[in-house]
């Protein structure tokens, strides 16, 4: 059973993962409005991934004998100045998430919750991957100088499929 402090910290992150999901879902709508279905597809997969993160934590709290609690979620932004601005927002957001996961790990260490430390290890690795992937797209977008290159990148991003990782 997690300590009260541990339970509250994970619950806070469950709600932040849902907030993350909503940001990316809002970006799906933005990219569709810009005529970029490949970018929208990529963000739809990202939305699913964030819901998966939230559910992974939700199920962990329940399995550990705690209580998962949902709170009000802030409204996500609705518009961005450009595809690059949206992906820069995504990268900045993922860096915040990484900081939050690291803080969670510190709470687990302070609470001497070894099971939770093992559980959080997956998220530590996942955040490295998340930042690297988004950063790669930001860099590609910085190189895009005309509509043709944006179209090619859109075609690229159209291929992303979210597959739930094996347990
Ligand atoms: Fe759930 Fe993108 O971190």
Backbone and ligand atoms as CSV (ligand in chain L), in Angstrom:
chain,resi,resn,atom,element,x,y,z
A,1,UNK,N,N,0.854,-1.203,0.000
A,1,UNK,CA,C,0.000,0.000,0.000
A,1,UNK,C,C,0.896,1.262,0.000
A,2,UNK,N,N,0.680,2.171,-0.953
A,2,UNK,CA,C,1.527,3.374,-0.972
A,2,UNK,C,C,1.213,4.286,0.221
A,3,UNK,N,N,2.222,5.046,0.643
A,3,UNK,CA,C,1.955,6.029,1.705
A,3,UNK,C,C,1.033,7.110,1.128
A,4,UNK,N,N,0.431,7.866,2.017
A,4,UNK,CA,C,-0.476,8.944,1.574
A,4,UNK,C,C,0.254,9.895,0.617
A,5,UNK,N,N,1.498,10.241,0.989
A,5,UNK,CA,C,2.271,11.183,0.171
A,5,UNK,C,C,2.534,10.600,-1.222
A,6,UNK,N,N,2.891,9.286,-1.249
A,6,UNK,CA,C,3.176,8.623,-2.522
A,6,UNK,C,C,1.920,8.564,-3.382
A,7,UNK,N,N,0.828,8.191,-2.745
A,7,UNK,CA,C,-0.453,8.083,-3.468
A,7,UNK,C,C,-0.848,9.434,-4.069
A,8,UNK,N,N,-0.708,10.490,-3.296
A,8,UNK,CA,C,-1.088,11.822,-3.794
A,8,UNK,C,C,-0.196,12.242,-4.950
A,9,UNK,N,N,1.096,11.919,-4.845
A,9,UNK,CA,C,2.039,12.303,-5.904
A,9,UNK,C,C,1.706,11.571,-7.215
A,10,UNK,N,N,1.378,10.293,-7.130
A,10,UNK,CA,C,1.043,9.558,-8.368
A,10,UNK,C,C,-0.291,10.060,-8.920
A,11,UNK,N,N,-1.231,10.298,-8.037
A,11,UNK,CA,C,-2.527,10.811,-8.503
A,11,UNK,C,C,-2.374,12.137,-9.235
A,12,UNK,N,N,-1.492,12.971,-8.709
A,12,UNK,CA,C,-1.253,14.254,-9.356
A,12,UNK,C,C,-0.730,14.026,-10.779
A,13,UNK,N,N,0.141,13.025,-10.937
A,13,UNK,CA,C,0.704,12.743,-12.256
A,13,UNK,C,C,-0.325,12.089,-13.179
A,14,UNK,N,N,-1.223,11.272,-12.629
A,14,UNK,CA,C,-2.285,10.679,-13.466
A,14,UNK,C,C,-3.060,11.813,-14.138
A,15,UNK,N,N,-3.412,12.804,-13.347
A,15,UNK,CA,C,-4.189,13.923,-13.893
A,15,UNK,C,C,-3.372,14.760,-14.870
A,16,UNK,N,N,-2.052,14.846,-14.631
A,16,UNK,CA,C,-1.195,15.595,-15.554
A,16,UNK,C,C,-1.041,14.852,-16.879
A,17,UNK,N,N,-1.036,13.515,-16.823
A,17,UNK,CA,C,-0.962,12.722,-18.068
A,17,UNK,C,C,-2.232,12.923,-18.892
A,18,UNK,N,N,-3.368,13.045,-18.201
A,18,UNK,CA,C,-4.630,13.291,-18.921
A,18,UNK,C,C,-4.598,14.701,-19.525
A,19,UNK,N,N,-4.016,15.649,-18.789
A,19,UNK,CA,C,-3.835,17.010,-19.327
A,19,UNK,C,C,-2.961,16.946,-20.583
A,20,UNK,N,N,-1.877,16.163,-20.514
A,20,UNK,CA,C,-0.987,15.998,-21.674
A,20,UNK,C,C,-1.780,15.443,-22.858
A,21,UNK,N,N,-2.591,14.417,-22.579
A,21,UNK,CA,C,-3.408,13.813,-23.644
A,21,UNK,C,C,-4.290,14.878,-24.285
A,22,UNK,N,N,-4.886,15.728,-23.478
A,22,UNK,CA,C,-5.793,16.757,-24.011
A,22,UNK,C,C,-5.052,17.788,-24.867
A,23,UNK,N,N,-3.820,18.103,-24.475
A,23,UNK,CA,C,-3.025,19.043,-25.297
A,23,UNK,C,C,-2.827,18.441,-26.689
A,24,UNK,N,N,-2.439,17.153,-26.726
A,24,UNK,CA,C,-2.158,16.531,-28.021
A,24,UNK,C,C,-3.436,16.311,-28.828
A,25,UNK,N,N,-4.536,16.056,-28.144
A,25,UNK,CA,C,-5.819,15.918,-28.866
A,25,UNK,C,C,-6.217,17.266,-29.471
A,26,UNK,N,N,-5.938,18.337,-28.734
A,26,UNK,CA,C,-6.212,19.677,-29.253
A,26,UNK,C,C,-5.337,19.944,-30.485
A,27,UNK,N,N,-4.113,19.415,-30.462
A,27,UNK,CA,C,-3.226,19.571,-31.623
A,27,UNK,C,C,-3.733,18.766,-32.823
A,28,UNK,N,N,-4.414,17.632,-32.566
A,28,UNK,CA,C,-5.017,16.859,-33.674
A,28,UNK,C,C,-5.965,17.782,-34.428
A,29,UNK,N,N,-6.803,18.483,-33.663
A,29,UNK,CA,C,-7.792,19.378,-34.265
A,29,UNK,C,C,-7.099,20.527,-35.004
A,30,UNK,N,N,-6.056,21.072,-34.392
A,30,UNK,CA,C,-5.301,22.171,-35.029
A,30,UNK,C,C,-4.705,21.714,-36.363
A,31,UNK,N,N,-4.028,20.553,-36.353
A,31,UNK,CA,C,-3.369,20.093,-37.577
A,31,UNK,C,C,-4.384,19.756,-38.671
A,32,UNK,N,N,-5.525,19.191,-38.269
A,32,UNK,CA,C,-6.566,18.919,-39.282
A,32,UNK,C,C,-7.023,20.249,-39.902
A,33,UNK,N,N,-7.150,21.287,-39.068
A,33,UNK,CA,C,-7.606,22.590,-39.578
A,33,UNK,C,C,-6.579,23.209,-40.524
A,34,UNK,N,N,-5.328,22.760,-40.419
A,34,UNK,CA,C,-4.266,23.284,-41.279
A,34,UNK,C,C,-4.076,22.436,-42.536
A,35,UNK,N,N,-4.902,21.396,-42.695
A,35,UNK,CA,C,-4.764,20.526,-43.860
A,35,UNK,C,C,-3.539,19.634,-43.772
A,36,UNK,N,N,-3.185,19.225,-42.539
A,36,UNK,CA,C,-2.003,18.367,-42.339
A,36,UNK,C,C,-2.415,17.076,-41.625
A,37,UNK,N,N,-3.071,16.163,-42.351
A,37,UNK,CA,C,-3.596,14.948,-41.716
A,37,UNK,C,C,-2.509,14.026,-41.158
A,38,UNK,N,N,-1.300,14.073,-41.726
A,38,UNK,CA,C,-0.208,13.231,-41.216
A,38,UNK,C,C,0.222,13.703,-39.825
A,39,UNK,N,N,0.363,15.008,-39.669
A,39,UNK,CA,C,0.701,15.573,-38.358
A,39,UNK,C,C,-0.417,15.241,-37.360
A,40,UNK,N,N,-1.660,15.360,-37.838
A,40,UNK,CA,C,-2.800,15.068,-36.966
A,40,UNK,C,C,-2.772,13.602,-36.537
A,41,UNK,N,N,-2.405,12.729,-37.473
A,41,UNK,CA,C,-2.309,11.296,-37.154
A,41,UNK,C,C,-1.249,11.049,-36.084
A,42,UNK,N,N,-0.119,11.724,-36.229
A,42,UNK,CA,C,0.980,11.556,-35.271
A,42,UNK,C,C,0.520,11.982,-33.878
A,43,UNK,N,N,-0.192,13.110,-33.824
A,43,UNK,CA,C,-0.671,13.615,-32.532
A,43,UNK,C,C,-1.777,12.721,-31.949
A,44,UNK,N,N,-2.563,12.106,-32.829
A,44,UNK,CA,C,-3.607,11.193,-32.338
A,44,UNK,C,C,-2.947,9.988,-31.638
A,45,UNK,N,N,-1.846,9.513,-32.233
A,45,UNK,CA,C,-1.098,8.413,-31.597
A,45,UNK,C,C,-0.513,8.891,-30.269
A,46,UNK,N,N,-0.034,10.132,-30.249
A,46,UNK,CA,C,0.555,10.684,-29.021
A,46,UNK,C,C,-0.520,10.804,-27.925
A,47,UNK,N,N,-1.707,11.211,-28.341
A,47,UNK,CA,C,-2.845,11.290,-27.398
A,47,UNK,C,C,-3.090,9.914,-26.763
A,48,UNK,N,N,-3.123,8.880,-27.611
A,48,UNK,CA,C,-3.373,7.516,-27.104
A,48,UNK,C,C,-2.261,7.089,-26.151
A,49,UNK,N,N,-1.043,7.496,-26.482
A,49,UNK,CA,C,0.086,7.127,-25.633
A,49,UNK,C,C,-0.043,7.767,-24.242
A,50,UNK,N,N,-0.493,9.021,-24.218
A,50,UNK,CA,C,-0.655,9.704,-22.920
A,50,UNK,C,C,-1.769,9.067,-22.089
A,51,UNK,N,N,-2.841,8.656,-22.765
A,51,UNK,CA,C,-3.924,7.973,-22.038
A,51,UNK,C,C,-3.385,6.644,-21.486
A,52,UNK,N,N,-2.546,5.992,-22.288
A,52,UNK,CA,C,-1.918,4.744,-21.814
A,52,UNK,C,C,-1.072,5.015,-20.562
A,53,UNK,N,N,-0.302,6.115,-20.585
A,53,UNK,CA,C,0.511,6.472,-19.409
A,53,UNK,C,C,-0.386,6.685,-18.187
A,54,UNK,N,N,-1.473,7.447,-18.391
A,54,UNK,CA,C,-2.391,7.741,-17.274
A,54,UNK,C,C,-2.973,6.438,-16.719
A,55,UNK,N,N,-3.374,5.546,-17.623
A,55,UNK,CA,C,-4.005,4.289,-17.187
A,55,UNK,C,C,-3.007,3.351,-16.512
A,56,UNK,N,N,-1.762,3.406,-16.982
A,56,UNK,CA,C,-0.724,2.563,-16.369
A,56,UNK,C,C,-0.558,2.989,-14.897
A,57,UNK,N,N,-0.551,4.276,-14.659
A,57,UNK,CA,C,-0.427,4.776,-13.276
A,57,UNK,C,C,-1.704,4.511,-12.477
A,58,UNK,N,N,-2.825,4.713,-13.125
A,58,UNK,CA,C,-4.128,4.484,-12.482
A,58,UNK,C,C,-4.210,3.035,-11.976
A,59,UNK,N,N,-3.860,2.101,-12.870
A,59,UNK,CA,C,-3.922,0.673,-12.504
A,59,UNK,C,C,-2.892,0.327,-11.435
A,60,UNK,N,N,-1.740,0.991,-11.501
A,60,UNK,CA,C,-0.714,0.730,-10.486
A,60,UNK,C,C,-1.239,1.107,-9.097
A,61,UNK,N,N,-1.847,2.288,-8.990
A,61,UNK,CA,C,-2.360,2.746,-7.686
A,61,UNK,C,C,-3.385,1.740,-7.158
A,62,UNK,N,N,-4.271,1.287,-8.032
A,62,UNK,CA,C,-5.297,0.326,-7.594
A,62,UNK,C,C,-4.657,-1.001,-7.161
A,63,UNK,N,N,-3.713,-1.468,-7.982
A,63,UNK,CA,C,-3.053,-2.738,-7.653
A,63,UNK,C,C,-2.277,-2.652,-6.346
A,64,UNK,N,N,-1.748,-1.472,-6.072
A,64,UNK,CA,C,-0.960,-1.296,-4.834
A,64,UNK,C,C,-1.866,-1.116,-3.619
A,65,UNK,N,N,-3.168,-1.144,-3.864
A,65,UNK,CA,C,-4.109,-1.034,-2.742
A,65,UNK,C,C,-4.458,0.391,-2.376
A,66,UNK,N,N,-4.131,1.335,-3.276
A,66,UNK,CA,C,-4.459,2.739,-3.010
A,66,UNK,C,C,-5.744,3.159,-3.703
A,67,UNK,N,N,-5.976,4.449,-3.697
A,67,UNK,CA,C,-7.183,5.002,-4.308
A,67,UNK,C,C,-6.761,6.010,-5.383
A,68,UNK,N,N,-7.165,5.741,-6.632
A,68,UNK,CA,C,-6.860,6.675,-7.719
A,68,UNK,C,C,-7.938,7.753,-7.745
A,69,UNK,N,N,-7.524,9.007,-7.776
A,69,UNK,CA,C,-8.520,10.090,-7.752
A,69,UNK,C,C,-8.339,11.030,-8.934
A,70,UNK,N,N,-9.461,11.355,-9.561
A,70,UNK,CA,C,-9.441,12.242,-10.722
A,70,UNK,C,C,-9.878,13.643,-10.303
A,71,UNK,N,N,-9.226,14.630,-10.904
A,71,UNK,CA,C,-9.528,16.023,-10.561
A,71,UNK,C,C,-9.879,16.803,-11.824
A,72,UNK,N,N,-10.219,18.066,-11.654
A,72,UNK,CA,C,-10.472,18.934,-12.818
A,72,UNK,C,C,-9.163,19.086,-13.592
A,73,UNK,N,N,-9.292,19.129,-14.911
A,73,UNK,CA,C,-8.115,19.249,-15.782
A,73,UNK,C,C,-8.159,20.624,-16.453
A,74,UNK,N,N,-7.032,21.324,-16.470
A,74,UNK,CA,C,-6.966,22.626,-17.153
A,74,UNK,C,C,-7.288,22.458,-18.641
A,75,UNK,N,N,-7.864,23.498,-19.229
A,75,UNK,CA,C,-8.138,23.465,-20.669
A,75,UNK,C,C,-6.818,23.558,-21.429
A,76,UNK,N,N,-6.662,22.765,-22.501
A,76,UNK,CA,C,-5.422,22.851,-23.301
A,76,UNK,C,C,-5.486,24.076,-24.227
A,77,UNK,N,N,-4.332,24.505,-24.766
A,77,UNK,CA,C,-4.371,25.560,-25.785
A,77,UNK,C,C,-5.144,25.050,-27.004
A,78,UNK,N,N,-5.645,25.972,-27.819
A,78,UNK,CA,C,-6.415,25.544,-28.995
A,78,UNK,C,C,-5.732,25.879,-30.305
A,79,UNK,N,N,-4.790,26.817,-30.257
A,79,UNK,CA,C,-4.163,27.266,-31.489
A,79,UNK,C,C,-2.672,27.472,-31.327
A,80,UNK,N,N,-1.970,27.276,-32.421
A,80,UNK,CA,C,-0.535,27.514,-32.448
A,80,UNK,C,C,-0.220,28.313,-33.704
A,81,UNK,N,N,0.890,29.035,-33.690
A,81,UNK,CA,C,1.209,29.904,-34.827
A,81,UNK,C,C,1.668,29.134,-36.053
A,82,UNK,N,N,2.189,27.927,-35.828
A,82,UNK,CA,C,2.726,27.138,-36.948
A,82,UNK,C,C,2.910,25.703,-36.463
A,83,UNK,N,N,3.105,24.751,-37.392
A,83,UNK,CA,C,3.417,23.381,-36.972
A,83,UNK,C,C,4.660,23.349,-36.072
A,84,UNK,N,N,5.658,24.187,-36.404
A,84,UNK,CA,C,6.866,24.223,-35.574
A,84,UNK,C,C,6.525,24.680,-34.148
A,85,UNK,N,N,5.680,25.715,-34.038
A,85,UNK,CA,C,5.303,26.221,-32.706
A,85,UNK,C,C,4.600,25.130,-31.901
A,86,UNK,N,N,3.758,24.345,-32.571
A,86,UNK,CA,C,3.044,23.267,-31.871
A,86,UNK,C,C,4.039,22.223,-31.362
A,87,UNK,N,N,4.986,21.822,-32.208
A,87,UNK,CA,C,5.948,20.797,-31.779
A,87,UNK,C,C,6.933,21.340,-30.741
A,88,UNK,N,N,7.227,22.642,-30.821
A,88,UNK,CA,C,8.082,23.231,-29.772
A,88,UNK,C,C,7.335,23.225,-28.442
A,89,UNK,N,N,6.031,23.461,-28.508
A,89,UNK,CA,C,5.187,23.390,-27.309
A,89,UNK,C,C,5.209,21.954,-26.749
A,90,UNK,N,N,5.097,20.978,-27.664
A,90,UNK,CA,C,5.106,19.568,-27.245
A,90,UNK,C,C,6.439,19.221,-26.561
A,91,UNK,N,N,7.541,19.716,-27.128
A,91,UNK,CA,C,8.858,19.413,-26.548
A,91,UNK,C,C,8.988,20.053,-25.158
A,92,UNK,N,N,8.569,21.319,-25.046
A,92,UNK,CA,C,8.642,22.010,-23.747
A,92,UNK,C,C,7.776,21.260,-22.735
A,93,UNK,N,N,6.624,20.784,-23.193
A,93,UNK,CA,C,5.719,20.059,-22.293
A,93,UNK,C,C,6.346,18.740,-21.832
A,94,UNK,N,N,6.969,18.021,-22.770
A,94,UNK,CA,C,7.594,16.745,-22.397
A,94,UNK,C,C,8.740,16.949,-21.401
A,95,UNK,N,N,9.428,18.088,-21.520
A,95,UNK,CA,C,10.503,18.372,-20.545
A,95,UNK,C,C,9.907,18.589,-19.155
A,96,UNK,N,N,8.740,19.205,-19.097
A,96,UNK,CA,C,8.062,19.377,-17.798
A,96,UNK,C,C,7.690,17.997,-17.245
A,97,UNK,N,N,7.166,17.131,-18.133
A,97,UNK,CA,C,6.781,15.781,-17.693
A,97,UNK,C,C,7.999,15.034,-17.151
A,98,UNK,N,N,9.129,15.142,-17.856
A,98,UNK,CA,C,10.349,14.469,-17.391
A,98,UNK,C,C,10.718,14.938,-15.985
A,99,UNK,N,N,10.647,16.245,-15.754
A,99,UNK,CA,C,10.946,16.784,-14.428
A,99,UNK,C,C,9.997,16.226,-13.378
A,100,UNK,N,N,8.735,16.090,-13.760
A,100,UNK,CA,C,7.730,15.578,-12.818
A,100,UNK,C,C,7.979,14.092,-12.505
A,101,UNK,N,N,8.371,13.324,-13.523
A,101,UNK,CA,C,8.653,11.895,-13.290
A,101,UNK,C,C,9.881,11.757,-12.375
A,102,UNK,N,N,10.883,12.602,-12.612
A,102,UNK,CA,C,12.065,12.567,-11.743
A,102,UNK,C,C,11.692,12.917,-10.305
A,103,UNK,N,N,10.800,13.899,-10.134
A,103,UNK,CA,C,10.340,14.255,-8.784
A,103,UNK,C,C,9.600,13.093,-8.131
A,104,UNK,N,N,8.776,12.417,-8.939
A,104,UNK,CA,C,8.025,11.261,-8.421
A,104,UNK,C,C,8.995,10.194,-7.917
A,105,UNK,N,N,10.054,9.979,-8.710
A,105,UNK,CA,C,11.057,8.980,-8.324
A,105,UNK,C,C,11.700,9.375,-7.003
A,106,UNK,N,N,11.958,10.660,-6.827
A,106,UNK,CA,C,12.560,11.119,-5.561
A,106,UNK,C,C,11.612,10.891,-4.389
A,107,UNK,N,N,10.318,11.111,-4.615
A,107,UNK,CA,C,9.332,10.855,-3.550
A,107,UNK,C,C,9.362,9.366,-3.193
A,108,UNK,N,N,9.393,8.507,-4.229
A,108,UNK,CA,C,9.408,7.052,-3.993
A,108,UNK,C,C,10.656,6.649,-3.199
A,109,UNK,N,N,11.778,7.312,-3.503
A,109,UNK,CA,C,13.015,7.008,-2.763
A,109,UNK,C,C,12.877,7.465,-1.308
A,110,UNK,N,N,12.361,8.674,-1.131
A,110,UNK,CA,C,12.219,9.209,0.237
A,110,UNK,C,C,11.234,8.390,1.070
A,111,UNK,N,N,10.189,7.882,0.378
A,111,UNK,CA,C,9.187,7.080,1.085
A,111,UNK,C,C,9.624,5.616,1.235
A,112,UNK,N,N,10.815,5.314,0.716
A,112,UNK,CA,C,11.346,3.942,0.722
A,112,UNK,C,C,10.359,2.961,0.080
A,113,UNK,N,N,9.722,3.424,-0.994
A,113,UNK,CA,C,8.749,2.598,-1.722
A,113,UNK,C,C,9.481,1.946,-2.906
A,114,UNK,N,N,10.016,0.763,-2.670
A,114,UNK,CA,C,10.838,0.103,-3.702
A,114,UNK,C,C,10.013,-0.345,-4.893
A,115,UNK,N,N,8.814,-0.836,-4.635
A,115,UNK,CA,C,7.951,-1.287,-5.736
A,115,UNK,C,C,7.649,-0.111,-6.666
A,116,UNK,N,N,7.403,1.032,-6.079
A,116,UNK,CA,C,7.080,2.204,-6.891
A,116,UNK,C,C,8.299,2.669,-7.687
A,117,UNK,N,N,9.482,2.549,-7.092
A,117,UNK,CA,C,10.700,2.935,-7.817
A,117,UNK,C,C,10.865,2.061,-9.065
A,118,UNK,N,N,10.610,0.757,-8.910
A,118,UNK,CA,C,10.723,-0.159,-10.058
A,118,UNK,C,C,9.670,0.209,-11.107
A,119,UNK,N,N,8.457,0.493,-10.623
A,119,UNK,CA,C,7.369,0.881,-11.535
A,119,UNK,C,C,7.750,2.139,-12.316
A,120,UNK,N,N,8.305,3.124,-11.636
A,120,UNK,CA,C,8.609,4.416,-12.273
A,120,UNK,C,C,9.778,4.344,-13.248
A,121,UNK,N,N,10.612,3.301,-13.110
A,121,UNK,CA,C,11.751,3.155,-14.000
A,121,UNK,C,C,11.316,3.156,-15.465
A,122,UNK,N,N,10.192,2.506,-15.729
A,122,UNK,CA,C,9.658,2.457,-17.103
A,122,UNK,C,C,9.408,3.868,-17.628
A,123,UNK,N,N,8.864,4.726,-16.758
A,123,UNK,CA,C,8.546,6.094,-17.174
A,123,UNK,C,C,9.811,6.935,-17.373
A,124,UNK,N,N,10.853,6.636,-16.604
A,124,UNK,CA,C,12.115,7.369,-16.768
A,124,UNK,C,C,12.661,7.113,-18.176
A,125,UNK,N,N,12.662,5.837,-18.586
A,125,UNK,CA,C,13.138,5.493,-19.939
A,125,UNK,C,C,12.201,6.059,-20.998
A,126,UNK,N,N,10.923,5.940,-20.753
A,126,UNK,CA,C,9.918,6.417,-21.707
A,126,UNK,C,C,10.106,7.913,-21.976
A,127,UNK,N,N,10.398,8.682,-20.936
A,127,UNK,CA,C,10.562,10.132,-21.127
A,127,UNK,C,C,11.786,10.459,-21.975
A,128,UNK,N,N,12.842,9.673,-21.842
A,128,UNK,CA,C,14.022,9.901,-22.687
A,128,UNK,C,C,13.631,9.743,-24.145
A,129,UNK,N,N,12.846,8.698,-24.407
A,129,UNK,CA,C,12.403,8.411,-25.766
A,129,UNK,C,C,11.452,9.498,-26.273
A,130,UNK,N,N,10.522,9.914,-25.408
A,130,UNK,CA,C,9.543,10.942,-25.799
A,130,UNK,C,C,10.257,12.231,-26.215
A,131,UNK,N,N,11.199,12.660,-25.389
A,131,UNK,CA,C,11.908,13.911,-25.691
A,131,UNK,C,C,12.706,13.784,-26.990
A,132,UNK,N,N,13.363,12.636,-27.169
A,132,UNK,CA,C,14.189,12.448,-28.368
A,132,UNK,C,C,13.326,12.462,-29.627
A,133,UNK,N,N,12.175,11.792,-29.577
A,133,UNK,CA,C,11.297,11.714,-30.751
A,133,UNK,C,C,10.756,13.092,-31.129
A,134,UNK,N,N,10.267,13.819,-30.129
A,134,UNK,CA,C,9.681,15.136,-30.420
A,134,UNK,C,C,10.780,16.104,-30.873
A,135,UNK,N,N,11.929,16.021,-30.241
A,135,UNK,CA,C,13.043,16.891,-30.593
A,135,UNK,C,C,13.462,16.665,-32.056
A,136,UNK,N,N,13.436,15.421,-32.485
A,136,UNK,CA,C,13.781,15.073,-33.861
A,136,UNK,C,C,12.812,15.756,-34.846
A,137,UNK,N,N,11.526,15.756,-34.512
A,137,UNK,CA,C,10.540,16.390,-35.407
A,137,UNK,C,C,10.712,17.912,-35.390
A,138,UNK,N,N,11.009,18.478,-34.209
A,138,UNK,CA,C,11.266,19.926,-34.131
A,138,UNK,C,C,12.429,20.279,-35.078
A,139,UNK,N,N,13.489,19.478,-35.028
A,139,UNK,CA,C,14.648,19.754,-35.885
A,139,UNK,C,C,14.294,19.646,-37.366
A,140,UNK,N,N,13.494,18.646,-37.707
A,140,UNK,CA,C,13.084,18.504,-39.116
A,140,UNK,C,C,12.250,19.712,-39.540
A,141,UNK,N,N,11.345,20.149,-38.656
A,141,UNK,CA,C,10.482,21.294,-38.989
A,141,UNK,C,C,11.300,22.571,-39.179
A,142,UNK,N,N,12.408,22.660,-38.459
A,142,UNK,CA,C,13.261,23.850,-38.609
A,142,UNK,C,C,13.927,23.877,-39.987
A,143,UNK,N,N,14.081,22.681,-40.583
A,143,UNK,CA,C,14.718,22.595,-41.904
A,143,UNK,C,C,13.715,22.801,-43.038
A,144,UNK,N,N,12.417,22.710,-42.675
A,144,UNK,CA,C,11.374,22.819,-43.697
A,144,UNK,C,C,11.278,24.263,-44.161
A,145,UNK,N,N,11.489,24.478,-45.453
A,145,UNK,CA,C,11.469,25.857,-45.932
A,145,UNK,C,C,10.354,26.110,-46.935
A,146,UNK,N,N,9.741,25.038,-47.430
A,146,UNK,CA,C,8.648,25.270,-48.391
A,146,UNK,C,C,7.534,24.239,-48.193
A,147,UNK,N,N,6.435,24.466,-48.894
A,147,UNK,CA,C,5.250,23.604,-48.777
A,147,UNK,C,C,5.545,22.168,-49.157
A,148,UNK,N,N,6.450,21.981,-50.134
A,148,UNK,CA,C,6.772,20.629,-50.594
A,148,UNK,C,C,7.401,19.800,-49.486
A,149,UNK,N,N,8.336,20.408,-48.765
A,149,UNK,CA,C,9.020,19.698,-47.674
A,149,UNK,C,C,8.043,19.391,-46.542
A,150,UNK,N,N,7.113,20.336,-46.285
A,150,UNK,CA,C,6.114,20.125,-45.233
A,150,UNK,C,C,5.195,18.959,-45.626
A,151,UNK,N,N,4.859,18.887,-46.898
A,151,UNK,CA,C,4.011,17.805,-47.403
A,151,UNK,C,C,4.714,16.449,-47.222
A,152,UNK,N,N,6.010,16.418,-47.513
A,152,UNK,CA,C,6.780,15.169,-47.354
A,152,UNK,C,C,6.797,14.736,-45.886
A,153,UNK,N,N,7.005,15.697,-44.992
A,153,UNK,CA,C,7.058,15.382,-43.561
A,153,UNK,C,C,5.674,14.912,-43.096
A,154,UNK,N,N,4.635,15.550,-43.621
A,154,UNK,CA,C,3.265,15.156,-43.278
A,154,UNK,C,C,3.026,13.696,-43.679
A,155,UNK,N,N,3.536,13.326,-44.843
A,155,UNK,CA,C,3.378,11.945,-45.326
A,155,UNK,C,C,4.109,10.966,-44.416
A,156,UNK,N,N,5.258,11.409,-43.943
A,156,UNK,CA,C,6.069,10.616,-43.010
A,156,UNK,C,C,5.313,10.355,-41.705
A,157,UNK,N,N,4.765,11.421,-41.156
A,157,UNK,CA,C,4.111,11.343,-39.846
A,157,UNK,C,C,2.780,10.586,-39.925
A,158,UNK,N,N,2.267,10.447,-41.130
A,158,UNK,CA,C,1.006,9.722,-41.333
A,158,UNK,C,C,1.172,8.234,-41.040
A,159,UNK,N,N,2.405,7.757,-40.984
A,159,UNK,CA,C,2.634,6.311,-40.829
A,159,UNK,C,C,2.667,5.870,-39.361
A,160,UNK,N,N,2.690,6.834,-38.422
A,160,UNK,CA,C,2.803,6.434,-37.010
A,160,UNK,C,C,1.544,5.713,-36.533
A,161,UNK,N,N,1.758,4.588,-35.874
A,161,UNK,CA,C,0.663,3.822,-35.287
A,161,UNK,C,C,1.002,3.605,-33.821
A,162,UNK,N,N,0.046,3.852,-32.923
A,162,UNK,CA,C,0.310,3.581,-31.504
A,162,UNK,C,C,-0.002,2.123,-31.198
A,163,UNK,N,N,1.003,1.420,-30.708
A,163,UNK,CA,C,0.807,0.040,-30.281
A,163,UNK,C,C,1.103,-0.023,-28.803
A,164,UNK,N,N,0.160,-0.521,-28.033
A,164,UNK,CA,C,0.360,-0.610,-26.587
A,164,UNK,C,C,1.543,-1.515,-26.280
A,165,UNK,N,N,2.514,-1.011,-25.483
A,165,UNK,CA,C,3.662,-1.875,-25.148
A,165,UNK,C,C,3.199,-3.104,-24.364
A,166,UNK,N,N,3.894,-4.205,-24.543
A,166,UNK,CA,C,3.558,-5.415,-23.800
A,166,UNK,C,C,3.798,-5.172,-22.311
A,167,UNK,N,N,2.987,-5.768,-21.468
A,167,UNK,CA,C,3.105,-5.528,-20.019
A,167,UNK,C,C,4.419,-6.074,-19.496
L,1,LIG,FE1,FE,3.197,10.845,-20.625
L,1,LIG,FE2,FE,4.500,12.355,-22.962
L,1,LIG,O1,O,4.591,11.788,-21.237
